[in-house]
């Protein structure tokens, strides 16, 4: 008996010294020798005295107890996965890379990833402990997000199946607004003794569209950051360096002393139709609503882009069709508007004056046909021959235009996962949310929620300001904002930041939030 106890104690000490994996292997091999292995397996589990060994010899039913330590062995190994959090931060990067690779496989083949972390190269200056903690938080979020995406992907849903589940409708047509809105005057006076240039873009190397002298007068339409101001002066519209202008109370006093009509305005150096900055905003200090001067077509007549029949046809006016004379009423070619068609018509083809008024009274203005548009206003160089119109501008269309122009200010700014700052960094849905918030709209934070937060419409029906939704394997993962002409603006990824691009092949539908 004494020899048996000594042997048992020796085996117990040996078992404690061996790695758990070795114990597990012996336990699996010796399960038939219950009476000999029981004391050995109980030694690491309970460290009970050896004198209890005989109690375990008789009941064969206690054999499962010998397996308990085997099942507990993985528990002792589990903390190894936790070690990077507190003991070996270097291993965090392995977990991070594995998780990020999994995210890319599940969500997208490009670096357009809604849940893309800023990563170790985000540039933040943090102590090691805080940096490690931040990485762990990002990893946890990535793991949770990956689990969600994988569970959804496991349903084997295609993008088409996802689209079929949506309530996608064809909306009414939305015309891009070419008309202008009159705003209150905000004076600017050139304070640079050498005068100043007005540029087509916010850059001193851009094309000069106008020149303005010392003490020249302009009207401030929009401030663009700290360095540039968008102005209107005479027929010139464009960007002027903020440092060259006196504004606010100073400019108002100068105008009051010298007289507004006595101050010079800018000289045009580029035609309005060729100046890309001319429609940066659709606001002006000039009157925009014109009195209605009726003209009725004597026969079917074309509206031209210039005062010659060899120029492009911008619209067709049917016999007895109605148009309104906006400019040059006493010339051989008159400038007219009929619906959204604008351009020049030979005066001899029109009936106007008292006879035109009588025709309109007899038939009724709303019952008369308008011109068919052949060239859209934004592509018609004659569109802004005058800023006046007989019809007020659509406020929703102007809002769309303003929103797109506003978003351009942030091109090139960084992509930051989870960010919502248009200047310091944002992700794709943070970008669209912040743009809309700047115009008083509250939309959800993440792409999945933005995908259903408004009227879901076909991509072919998208207008500037609408959201474009992207999906892969039936899961929404990205959002951008449509800016027109098949282009979008988006917070694309860490390597590019905020960019403009084509819509892209994984777009599934558009969302309209701004309603007419």
C-alpha positions as CSV (number, residue, x, y, z in Angstrom):
1,X,0.0,0.0,0.0
2,X,2.8,2.4,0.8
3,X,4.5,1.7,-2.4
4,X,1.3,2.4,-4.3
5,X,0.9,5.7,-2.6
6,X,4.4,6.7,-3.5
7,X,3.9,5.7,-7.1
8,X,0.7,7.7,-7.2
9,X,2.3,10.8,-5.8
10,X,5.1,10.6,-8.3
11,X,2.7,10.3,-11.2
12,X,0.7,13.3,-9.8
13,X,3.8,15.5,-9.7
14,X,4.8,14.4,-13.2
15,X,1.3,15.2,-14.5
16,X,1.4,18.7,-13.1
17,X,4.8,19.3,-14.8
18,X,3.6,18.2,-18.2
19,X,1.8,20.5,-20.8
20,X,-2.0,20.2,-21.0
21,X,-1.8,18.9,-24.5
22,X,0.3,15.9,-23.2
23,X,-2.2,15.2,-20.5
24,X,-5.0,15.2,-22.9
25,X,-3.2,12.7,-25.2
26,X,-2.5,10.3,-22.3
27,X,-6.0,10.6,-21.1
28,X,-7.4,9.6,-24.5
29,X,-5.1,6.7,-24.8
30,X,-5.7,5.2,-21.3
31,X,-9.4,5.6,-20.9
32,X,-9.7,1.8,-20.4
33,X,-7.4,1.8,-17.4
34,X,-9.9,3.6,-15.2
35,X,-8.5,2.5,-11.9
36,X,-5.0,3.7,-12.7
37,X,-5.8,7.0,-14.5
38,X,-8.4,8.3,-12.1
39,X,-5.9,9.5,-9.5
40,X,-3.8,11.1,-12.2
41,X,-6.6,13.1,-13.7
42,X,-8.0,14.2,-10.4
43,X,-4.6,15.6,-9.3
44,X,-4.6,18.6,-11.6
45,X,-8.4,19.1,-11.3
46,X,-8.8,19.2,-7.5
47,X,-5.3,18.5,-6.1
48,X,-7.0,16.2,-3.6
49,X,-4.9,14.1,-1.2
50,X,-3.8,10.8,-2.6
51,X,-5.6,9.0,0.1
52,X,-8.9,9.6,-1.8
53,X,-7.6,7.5,-4.7
54,X,-9.3,4.2,-3.5
55,X,-12.7,6.0,-3.5
56,X,-12.4,6.5,-7.3
57,X,-11.4,2.9,-8.1
58,X,-14.7,1.2,-7.5
59,X,-17.3,3.3,-9.3
60,X,-16.8,3.0,-13.0
61,X,-19.4,5.8,-13.4
62,X,-16.7,8.3,-12.3
63,X,-14.8,7.7,-15.5
64,X,-16.4,10.8,-17.1
65,X,-14.7,12.8,-14.3
66,X,-11.4,11.8,-15.8
67,X,-12.5,13.5,-19.1
68,X,-13.4,16.8,-17.4
69,X,-9.9,18.1,-17.3
70,X,-9.6,17.1,-20.9
71,X,-12.5,19.3,-21.8
72,X,-11.2,22.1,-19.6
73,X,-7.8,22.1,-21.3
74,X,-9.1,24.5,-24.1
75,X,-10.3,26.8,-21.3
76,X,-6.7,27.1,-20.1
77,X,-5.7,27.9,-23.7
78,X,-8.4,30.5,-24.3
79,X,-6.6,33.4,-22.7
80,X,-4.0,33.1,-25.4
81,X,-6.5,34.8,-27.7
82,X,-6.9,37.6,-25.2
83,X,-3.1,38.1,-24.7
84,X,-2.8,40.7,-27.5
85,X,-5.2,42.9,-25.6
86,X,-3.0,43.3,-22.6
87,X,0.3,41.5,-23.0
88,X,1.4,41.3,-26.7
89,X,0.1,44.3,-28.6
90,X,2.1,43.3,-31.7
91,X,-0.3,40.4,-32.2
92,X,-3.1,42.8,-32.6
93,X,-2.0,43.6,-36.1
94,X,-2.3,39.9,-37.1
95,X,-5.9,39.8,-35.8
96,X,-6.6,43.2,-37.4
97,X,-5.2,42.1,-40.8
98,X,-7.1,38.8,-40.7
99,X,-10.4,40.5,-39.8
100,X,-9.9,43.3,-42.4
101,X,-9.2,40.7,-45.1
102,X,-12.4,38.9,-44.1
103,X,-14.3,42.2,-44.3
104,X,-13.1,42.8,-47.8
105,X,-14.0,39.3,-48.9
106,X,-17.5,39.6,-47.5
107,X,-18.3,43.3,-48.4
108,X,-16.6,44.4,-51.5
109,X,-13.8,43.7,-54.0
110,X,-12.6,47.3,-53.8
111,X,-11.6,49.5,-51.0
112,X,-15.0,51.1,-50.8
113,X,-15.7,49.7,-47.3
114,X,-18.3,51.3,-45.0
115,X,-16.7,49.8,-41.9
116,X,-13.1,50.3,-43.0
117,X,-11.0,51.3,-40.0
118,X,-8.5,54.1,-40.0
119,X,-5.8,51.6,-39.2
120,X,-2.4,52.0,-37.6
121,X,-1.5,54.7,-40.1
122,X,-4.2,57.1,-39.2
123,X,-1.7,59.7,-38.0
124,X,-3.0,60.1,-34.5
125,X,-0.5,60.7,-31.8
126,X,-1.5,58.5,-28.9
127,X,0.3,56.7,-26.1
128,X,1.0,53.1,-26.6
129,X,-1.7,52.0,-24.1
130,X,-4.3,54.2,-25.7
131,X,-3.3,53.1,-29.2
132,X,-3.5,49.5,-28.3
133,X,-6.9,50.0,-26.7
134,X,-8.1,51.9,-29.8
135,X,-7.0,49.0,-32.1
136,X,-8.8,46.5,-29.9
137,X,-12.0,48.5,-30.0
138,X,-11.8,48.7,-33.8
139,X,-11.1,45.0,-34.0
140,X,-14.1,44.2,-31.8
141,X,-16.3,46.4,-34.1
142,X,-14.9,44.8,-37.2
143,X,-15.5,41.3,-35.8
144,X,-19.1,42.1,-34.9
145,X,-19.7,43.7,-38.3
146,X,-18.0,40.8,-40.1
147,X,-20.2,38.4,-38.2
148,X,-23.3,40.3,-39.3
149,X,-22.2,40.5,-43.0
150,X,-21.3,36.8,-43.0
151,X,-24.6,35.7,-41.5
152,X,-26.4,37.8,-44.2
153,X,-24.2,36.5,-47.0
154,X,-24.8,33.0,-45.9
155,X,-28.4,33.5,-47.1
156,X,-27.0,33.5,-50.6
157,X,-29.0,36.5,-51.6
158,X,-28.1,38.2,-54.9
159,X,-28.2,41.9,-55.5
160,X,-31.2,41.4,-57.8
161,X,-33.0,39.6,-55.0
162,X,-32.3,42.5,-52.7
163,X,-33.6,44.9,-55.3
164,X,-36.7,42.8,-55.8
165,X,-37.5,43.2,-52.0
166,X,-37.4,47.0,-52.2
167,X,-40.2,49.4,-53.0
168,X,-38.5,51.1,-56.0
169,X,-40.7,53.5,-57.9
170,X,-40.2,55.8,-60.9
171,X,-40.5,59.4,-59.7
172,X,-41.8,62.4,-61.6
173,X,-39.2,64.1,-63.8
174,X,-37.1,66.7,-62.0
175,X,-35.7,69.4,-64.3
176,X,-32.4,71.0,-63.4
177,X,-33.1,74.6,-62.5
178,X,-31.4,77.1,-64.8
179,X,-33.4,80.0,-63.5
180,X,-32.0,82.4,-60.9
181,X,-33.1,83.8,-57.6
182,X,-32.6,87.4,-56.6
183,X,-30.8,88.0,-53.3
184,X,-30.1,91.0,-51.1
185,X,-27.0,93.0,-52.0
186,X,-23.8,92.3,-50.0
187,X,-21.1,94.8,-51.0
188,X,-17.5,94.1,-51.7
189,X,-15.0,96.8,-52.7
190,X,-11.5,96.2,-54.1
191,X,-8.9,97.4,-51.7
192,X,-5.9,96.3,-53.6
193,X,-4.3,99.4,-55.3
194,X,-3.3,97.2,-58.2
195,X,-6.9,96.0,-58.7
196,X,-7.8,92.3,-58.8
197,X,-8.6,89.5,-61.1
198,X,-11.8,87.3,-61.0
199,X,-11.0,83.7,-61.7
200,X,-13.0,80.8,-63.1
201,X,-11.8,78.5,-60.3
202,X,-10.5,79.0,-56.7
203,X,-6.9,79.2,-57.8
204,X,-4.6,82.0,-58.8
205,X,-3.5,79.8,-61.8
206,X,-7.0,79.4,-63.1
207,X,-8.4,81.3,-66.1
208,X,-9.2,84.9,-65.5
209,X,-12.8,85.7,-66.5
210,X,-12.8,89.4,-65.5
211,X,-10.7,92.3,-64.3
212,X,-11.7,94.8,-61.7
213,X,-10.0,98.1,-60.7
214,X,-9.1,99.6,-57.3
215,X,-12.3,100.7,-55.6
216,X,-14.2,98.5,-58.0
217,X,-17.6,97.3,-56.8
218,X,-18.8,93.7,-56.7
219,X,-21.5,91.8,-54.9
220,X,-20.7,88.9,-52.6
221,X,-22.8,85.9,-53.4
222,X,-21.0,83.2,-51.4
223,X,-17.9,82.9,-49.2
224,X,-15.8,79.8,-50.1
225,X,-13.6,79.0,-47.1
226,X,-11.3,81.7,-45.8
227,X,-9.4,82.5,-49.0
228,X,-12.0,83.0,-51.8
229,X,-15.3,84.8,-52.4
230,X,-17.7,84.1,-55.2
231,X,-18.8,87.4,-56.6
232,X,-20.9,89.1,-59.3
233,X,-19.8,92.4,-60.9
234,X,-21.4,93.6,-64.1
235,X,-21.6,90.6,-66.4
236,X,-18.7,88.9,-64.7
237,X,-19.2,86.0,-62.2
238,X,-16.4,84.1,-60.5
239,X,-13.9,83.8,-57.6
240,X,-11.9,86.7,-56.2
241,X,-9.2,86.4,-53.5
242,X,-10.7,87.4,-50.1
243,X,-7.5,89.4,-49.3
244,X,-8.3,91.8,-52.2
245,X,-11.7,92.8,-50.9
246,X,-13.1,95.1,-48.3
247,X,-16.5,93.8,-47.2
248,X,-19.1,94.1,-44.4
249,X,-19.5,97.5,-42.8
250,X,-16.3,98.9,-44.3
251,X,-17.6,98.2,-47.9
252,X,-21.1,99.5,-47.0
253,X,-19.6,102.8,-45.8
254,X,-17.5,103.2,-49.0
255,X,-20.5,102.6,-51.2
256,X,-22.5,105.1,-49.2
257,X,-19.9,107.8,-49.4
258,X,-19.0,107.4,-53.1
259,X,-22.3,106.2,-54.4
260,X,-23.0,102.8,-55.8
261,X,-23.5,104.0,-59.4
262,X,-20.2,105.9,-59.3
263,X,-18.1,102.8,-58.6
264,X,-16.8,100.8,-61.5
265,X,-17.6,97.1,-62.1
266,X,-15.6,94.3,-63.6
267,X,-14.6,94.0,-67.3
268,X,-15.5,90.8,-69.0
269,X,-12.6,88.8,-70.4
270,X,-14.4,85.5,-71.1
271,X,-17.9,85.2,-72.6
272,X,-20.6,84.2,-70.1
273,X,-21.4,81.1,-72.1
274,X,-17.8,79.9,-71.8
275,X,-17.3,80.7,-68.1
276,X,-17.7,77.5,-66.0
277,X,-18.0,79.6,-62.9
278,X,-21.0,81.6,-64.2
279,X,-23.6,79.1,-62.7
280,X,-21.6,78.2,-59.5
281,X,-24.7,79.6,-57.7
282,X,-28.1,80.5,-59.2
283,X,-28.3,83.7,-57.2
284,X,-27.9,87.2,-58.3
285,X,-28.6,90.8,-57.1
286,X,-30.2,91.6,-60.5
287,X,-34.0,91.4,-61.0
288,X,-34.9,87.9,-62.4
289,X,-38.7,88.0,-62.9
290,X,-39.6,89.5,-66.3
291,X,-42.9,91.0,-67.3
292,X,-44.8,88.8,-69.8
293,X,-44.5,90.1,-73.3
294,X,-46.6,87.7,-75.4
295,X,-45.7,86.4,-78.9
296,X,-47.5,83.8,-80.9
297,X,-46.0,81.7,-83.7
298,X,-47.6,82.4,-87.2
299,X,-46.4,79.0,-88.3
300,X,-44.1,76.2,-87.0
301,X,-40.9,78.0,-86.1
302,X,-37.5,77.0,-84.8
303,X,-35.7,78.6,-81.8
304,X,-32.0,79.0,-82.4
305,X,-28.9,79.2,-80.2
306,X,-27.6,82.2,-82.1
307,X,-29.1,84.8,-84.5
308,X,-28.6,82.7,-87.6
309,X,-30.4,79.7,-89.0
310,X,-27.2,77.8,-89.3
311,X,-26.8,77.6,-85.5
312,X,-28.2,74.8,-83.4
313,X,-31.9,74.5,-82.8
314,X,-32.7,74.7,-79.1
315,X,-36.5,74.2,-79.5
316,X,-39.5,73.9,-81.9
317,X,-42.5,76.2,-81.5
318,X,-45.7,74.9,-83.2
319,X,-48.2,77.0,-85.1
320,X,-50.1,79.2,-82.6
321,X,-47.5,78.2,-80.0
322,X,-46.8,80.7,-77.2
323,X,-43.5,82.3,-76.3
324,X,-42.4,85.3,-74.3
325,X,-40.0,88.0,-75.5
326,X,-37.3,88.6,-73.0
327,X,-34.8,90.7,-74.9
328,X,-34.3,92.5,-78.2
329,X,-38.0,93.1,-78.9
330,X,-37.3,95.7,-81.6
331,X,-34.7,93.8,-83.5
332,X,-34.9,91.3,-86.5
333,X,-34.1,88.5,-84.1
334,X,-35.8,88.5,-80.7
335,X,-34.7,86.5,-77.6
336,X,-37.6,84.4,-76.3
337,X,-38.5,81.8,-73.7
338,X,-41.1,79.1,-74.2
339,X,-41.3,76.6,-71.4
340,X,-37.6,75.6,-70.9
341,X,-36.7,76.4,-74.4
342,X,-34.7,79.7,-74.8
343,X,-33.0,81.3,-77.7
344,X,-33.5,83.5,-80.8
345,X,-36.4,83.6,-83.2
346,X,-36.8,85.7,-86.4
347,X,-39.3,88.4,-85.5
348,X,-41.1,88.1,-88.8
349,X,-42.3,84.6,-87.8
350,X,-44.1,85.9,-84.7
351,X,-47.2,87.8,-84.0
352,X,-46.8,90.1,-81.0
353,X,-48.2,93.4,-79.6
354,X,-52.0,93.9,-79.3
355,X,-52.9,91.1,-81.7
356,X,-50.8,88.6,-79.7
357,X,-52.5,89.7,-76.4
358,X,-55.9,89.3,-78.1
359,X,-55.0,85.7,-79.2
360,X,-53.9,84.7,-75.7
361,X,-57.0,86.2,-74.2
362,X,-59.3,84.3,-76.6
363,X,-57.5,80.9,-76.2
364,X,-56.2,81.2,-72.6
365,X,-52.5,81.2,-71.7
366,X,-52.6,77.8,-70.0
367,X,-54.3,76.3,-73.0
368,X,-51.6,77.3,-75.5
369,X,-48.8,75.0,-76.6
370,X,-45.2,75.8,-75.6
371,X,-42.0,74.8,-77.5
372,X,-40.5,71.4,-77.5
373,X,-37.0,71.5,-76.0
374,X,-34.3,70.2,-78.3
375,X,-31.3,71.2,-76.2
376,X,-31.4,71.2,-72.4
377,X,-30.9,74.6,-70.8
378,X,-27.6,73.5,-69.2
379,X,-26.2,72.7,-72.6
380,X,-27.7,75.7,-74.4
381,X,-25.1,78.5,-74.7
382,X,-28.0,81.0,-75.3
383,X,-29.6,80.1,-72.0
384,X,-28.0,82.9,-70.0
385,X,-28.2,85.6,-72.7
386,X,-30.3,87.1,-69.9
387,X,-30.9,86.0,-66.3
388,X,-34.6,87.0,-66.4
389,X,-37.5,84.6,-66.9
390,X,-41.3,84.8,-66.7
391,X,-41.3,81.9,-64.4
392,X,-39.8,81.8,-60.8
393,X,-37.0,79.3,-60.0
394,X,-37.8,76.0,-58.4
395,X,-36.6,76.1,-54.8
396,X,-35.9,72.4,-54.6
397,X,-33.9,72.4,-57.8
398,X,-31.8,75.3,-56.5
399,X,-31.3,73.4,-53.3
400,X,-30.0,70.4,-55.2
401,X,-27.6,72.6,-57.1
402,X,-26.4,74.3,-53.9
403,X,-25.9,71.0,-52.2
404,X,-23.7,69.7,-55.0
405,X,-21.6,72.9,-55.1
406,X,-21.2,72.7,-51.4
407,X,-19.9,69.1,-51.5
408,X,-17.2,70.1,-53.9
409,X,-15.5,72.1,-51.2
410,X,-14.4,68.9,-49.5
411,X,-12.8,67.1,-52.4
412,X,-9.5,65.6,-51.4
413,X,-10.3,65.6,-47.7
414,X,-9.5,62.4,-45.8
415,X,-11.6,59.2,-45.4
416,X,-11.8,58.2,-41.7
417,X,-13.8,55.1,-40.7
418,X,-16.6,56.1,-38.4
419,X,-15.9,59.8,-39.0
420,X,-18.5,62.5,-39.8
421,X,-16.3,65.6,-40.2
422,X,-16.2,67.0,-43.7
423,X,-12.8,68.6,-43.0
424,X,-11.0,66.2,-40.6
425,X,-12.4,63.0,-42.1
426,X,-15.5,60.9,-42.6
427,X,-16.6,57.6,-44.1
428,X,-19.1,57.2,-46.9
429,X,-22.3,57.5,-45.0
430,X,-20.8,60.1,-42.6
431,X,-20.1,62.2,-45.7
432,X,-23.6,62.1,-47.1
433,X,-25.2,62.6,-43.6
434,X,-23.1,65.7,-43.0
435,X,-23.8,67.2,-46.4
436,X,-27.5,66.8,-45.9
437,X,-27.2,68.1,-42.3
438,X,-25.6,71.3,-43.6
439,X,-28.9,72.0,-45.5
440,X,-31.2,71.1,-42.6
441,X,-31.9,67.5,-43.4
442,X,-31.5,64.7,-40.8
443,X,-30.8,61.3,-42.3
444,X,-29.5,58.1,-40.6
445,X,-25.9,57.5,-39.9
446,X,-25.1,54.2,-41.7
447,X,-25.4,53.2,-45.4
448,X,-27.9,50.4,-44.7
449,X,-30.3,52.9,-43.1
450,X,-29.8,55.6,-45.7
451,X,-30.7,53.0,-48.3
452,X,-34.3,53.1,-47.1
453,X,-34.7,56.6,-45.7
454,X,-36.4,58.2,-48.6
455,X,-38.1,57.4,-51.9
456,X,-36.3,54.5,-53.5
457,X,-35.9,55.1,-57.3
458,X,-34.1,53.6,-60.2
459,X,-30.5,54.8,-60.7
460,X,-31.6,56.0,-64.2
461,X,-34.0,58.5,-62.5
462,X,-31.3,59.9,-60.1
463,X,-30.9,63.7,-60.1
464,X,-28.2,65.8,-58.4
465,X,-28.4,65.5,-54.6
466,X,-29.9,62.0,-54.7
467,X,-28.1,59.2,-52.9
468,X,-26.7,56.2,-54.8
469,X,-26.8,52.9,-52.9
470,X,-24.3,50.0,-53.4
471,X,-24.5,46.3,-52.5
472,X,-22.6,43.1,-52.8
473,X,-24.1,39.6,-52.4
474,X,-27.3,41.2,-51.3
475,X,-25.8,43.4,-48.6
476,X,-25.7,47.2,-48.7
477,X,-22.1,48.4,-48.0
478,X,-21.6,51.9,-49.5
479,X,-23.4,55.1,-50.4
480,X,-22.5,58.2,-52.5
481,X,-24.2,61.3,-53.8
482,X,-25.2,61.9,-57.4
483,X,-23.9,65.1,-59.0
484,X,-25.2,64.7,-62.5
485,X,-23.9,63.5,-65.9
486,X,-23.3,59.9,-64.6
487,X,-21.0,61.1,-61.8
488,X,-21.0,60.9,-58.0
489,X,-19.1,62.4,-55.1
490,X,-18.1,60.0,-52.3
491,X,-15.8,59.3,-49.4
492,X,-14.3,56.4,-51.3
493,X,-11.5,55.0,-49.1
494,X,-8.4,55.7,-47.1
495,X,-6.1,55.8,-50.2
496,X,-8.2,58.4,-52.0
497,X,-10.4,60.3,-49.5
498,X,-13.3,62.3,-51.0
499,X,-13.4,62.1,-54.8
500,X,-15.7,62.3,-57.8
501,X,-16.1,59.3,-60.1
502,X,-18.5,57.3,-62.2
503,X,-21.4,55.6,-60.5
504,X,-19.8,52.2,-60.4
505,X,-21.0,48.7,-61.2
506,X,-22.4,47.6,-57.8
507,X,-24.9,50.4,-57.5
508,X,-28.4,49.0,-56.9
509,X,-30.8,51.9,-56.5
510,X,-31.0,55.6,-55.7
511,X,-32.8,57.3,-52.8
512,X,-34.6,60.7,-53.2
513,X,-34.8,62.8,-50.1
514,X,-35.4,66.2,-51.6
515,X,-38.9,66.3,-52.9
516,X,-40.3,69.0,-55.3
